[in-house]
Amino acid sequence: MSRRTEMMNGNISSKKKEEDHEEASTGGMSKVASVAAAAGIGIVAGIGIAAWGVFKIFESVSSESEDSRKKMKAPGSNGQIMYRDDFESDTASYFRELRSNKSKK
């Protein structure tokens, strides 16, 4: 009698049925192997997240000096961008220079 026929007739022990069911549900992979695979995936994901964090830290440190200054559209210019602190430090000179440059054109 085949094993399948025995299972249908109930001749196989319940332990054997559980083993067969467990093997079918894991695709033949043992519990140890599936735990090891999950741990490996977790480790790889952890390393990836850590590397991303280190990258972000170095990226922010390297561009901190450039990005810390706020920019604005320069008044009276055709879409030119300038640093806000340069404009705010001496607005009168900015507009004086802007008018003198326009009169030269």
C-alpha positions in Angstrom: 0.0 0.0 0.0 1.4 3.4 -0.9 2.0 6.0 1.8 -0.7 8.2 0.5 -3.2 5.4 0.7 -2.1 4.7 4.2 -2.6 8.3 5.1 -6.1 8.3 3.7 -6.9 5.2 5.6 -5.4 6.6 8.8 -2.8 3.9 9.2 0.2 6.3 9.6 0.8 7.5 13.1 -0.1 11.1 14.0 3.6 12.0 14.6 4.4 10.9 11.1 1.5 13.0 9.7 2.8 16.0 11.6 6.3 15.5 10.2 4.9 15.2 6.7 2.8 18.3 7.1 5.7 20.3 8.6 8.0 19.2 5.7 5.4 20.2 3.2 4.8 23.6 4.8 8.6 24.4 4.9 9.3 23.1 1.5 11.7 20.5 2.9 13.8 23.1 4.7 14.7 22.3 8.3 13.8 24.6 11.1 17.5 25.4 11.7 18.0 26.3 8.1 15.0 28.6 8.0 16.1 30.3 11.3 19.6 30.7 9.9 18.2 32.2 6.7 16.1 34.6 8.6 19.0 35.6 10.8 21.2 36.2 7.7 18.5 38.4 6.1 18.3 40.4 9.3 22.0 40.8 9.5 22.2 42.0 5.9 19.3 44.4 6.5 21.0 45.8 9.6 24.3 46.3 7.8 22.5 48.1 5.0 20.6 50.4 7.5 23.9 51.2 9.4 25.7 52.0 6.1 22.9 54.3 5.1 23.1 56.1 8.4 26.8 56.6 8.2 26.4 57.9 4.7 23.8 60.4 5.8 26.0 61.6 8.7 29.0 62.2 6.4 26.8 63.8 3.8 25.4 66.3 6.2 28.8 67.1 7.7 30.4 67.7 4.3 27.6 70.0 3.0 26.9 71.8 6.2 29.0 74.8 5.4 27.4 75.3 2.0 23.8 74.6 3.0 23.8 76.5 6.3 23.5 79.8 4.5 20.0 80.6 3.3 19.4 81.7 -0.2 16.8 84.0 -1.8 15.8 85.3 -5.2 17.7 88.6 -5.6 15.3 91.5 -5.7 15.3 93.3 -9.1 17.2 90.6 -10.9 15.8 88.2 -13.4 15.7 85.1 -11.2 19.2 85.2 -9.8 19.8 83.6 -6.5 21.9 85.2 -3.7 22.7 84.6 -0.1 20.1 86.2 2.3 22.7 87.2 4.9 24.7 89.1 2.2 21.5 91.0 1.2 20.4 91.7 4.8 23.9 92.9 5.9 23.7 95.9 3.6 20.5 96.3 1.6 21.1 99.9 0.7 24.4 99.1 -1.0 22.7 96.2 -2.9 20.0 98.5 -4.3 22.5 101.3 -5.0 24.7 98.9 -7.0 21.6 97.4 -8.7 20.5 100.8 -10.0 24.0 101.8 -11.1 24.3 98.6 -13.1 20.9 99.1 -14.8 21.8 102.7 -15.8 25.1 101.5 -17.4 23.1 99.1 -19.7 
